[in-house]
Amino acid sequence: MERRDADAYEFLAAALSDRGVDVAVVEARLRDQAIETPSWGYGDSGTRFAVFPQAGRPGDAFERIEDAAEVQRHTGVCPSVAVHIPWDRVDDWDALRDRAATLGLRIGSIHPNLFQDADYRLGSVCNPDRAVRRKATEHLLECVDVAGRTGADIVSVWLADGTNYPGQDDLAARRARLVECLAEAYGAMSGGMRMLVEYKLYEPAFYHTDIADWGDALLVCRRLGDRAQVLVDLGHHAHGTNIERIVSTLLDEGCLGGFHFNDRKYGDDDLITGSVNPLQLFLIHVELAGAAADDVAYAIDQSHNVEDKIAAMIVSVTNLQEAYAKALLVDRAALAEAQAAGDVVGAHELVMEAYRTDVRPLCAKVRSDLEASPRPLEAHRTSGYSERAAARRRGAP
């Protein structure tokens, strides 16, 4: 680390020690943090209104993995990349797996696409047409096969299925179709794989969504088996929803399988993680840090429309590092005492004391320990990576 970072770290470490924090334990947990980045977060993406191409945008899955490796190079905590089928479909899955390995990455999760095909106008696995449901199920089975070929251990399912009008379809029948199709894909998974079931309150369906909330997802997982768990996407809730309470409940039930981190102001999940509501991100990590959450898969899922893709991903990762670091600073023993004594203000202040702590020097030290960049955004911007990518990729404008 540079002297400025080293001095800041020494000052913070001394202050934390005075507060009774075991800094070495906190650093060890931060070094073990793992955040998956999505291949689709590096390519052109936008809204239903427009997509704005950027120079150096990757043209295929191999180039998207190169960009993911750039994020890992500077942050040190992004060892895996999620792929989306068919967006990332390649002729040789072994080659993609091997290319990821040479870049210090692995394929972490496989994401089916059950929402873009014209046949899915009335739904995919919930569609009243048996032939369409068969097509959707075959795609799920393809993704299970890709997971086996690439060494991925998660098949992550999000459905756009739902209806727009009362009476459009039989709601109970749709749920039966959903469970039947997912059960076939679940049964095809090897013993080391998990299926994560994601939910979303609304959109693109506006009357009802077939998996609308965590309760829907949990009940489907219970029907499938122990290796099916709920995936929480931070952008998929009604405004004001207490997501940290959902996290606590799912942890208690042993059914929290994963996270898609992002942020939003209105209705979806298109913004940099922690950019709008960093306090909520911290409070979620308070629940995670205080529980046995070792098998929860943490991933970023964002649509970068006007911002630089790699820079946005790096900022998201550093925001997650800082939220986790702050959560690890909560004095759990003192908090339990305050809660037991009914000291409402005291308990709240113990949590907020951790939130107010500037943990950037601590995170910089951890990244340095991981042989990454103490200041990852600055390091990326001065590395010349984006300029080299723009010069060699045919996709550049």
Secondary structure, DSSP 8 states (H G I E B T S, - for coil): --HHHHHHHHHHHHHHHHTT--HHHHHHHHHT---BEEGGGSS--B-SS-B---TT---SHHHHHHHHHHHHHHHS---EEEEEETTT--S-HHHHHHHHHHTT-EEEEEEE--SSSGGGGG-STT-S-HHHHHHHHHHHHHHHHHHHHHT--EEEE----EESSTTSS-HHHHHHHHHHHHHHHHHHS-TT-EEEEE--SSSS-SSEETT-SHHHHHHHHHHH-TTEEEEEETTSS-TT--HHHHHHHHHHTT-EEEEEE-B-SSSS--B-TTSS-HHHHHHHHHHHHTS--TT-EEEE----SSS-HHHHHHHHHHHHHHHHHHHHTS-HHHHHHHHHTT-HHHHHHHHHHHHHS--HHHHHHHHHHTTS-SSHHHHHHHHTHHHHHHHH-TT--
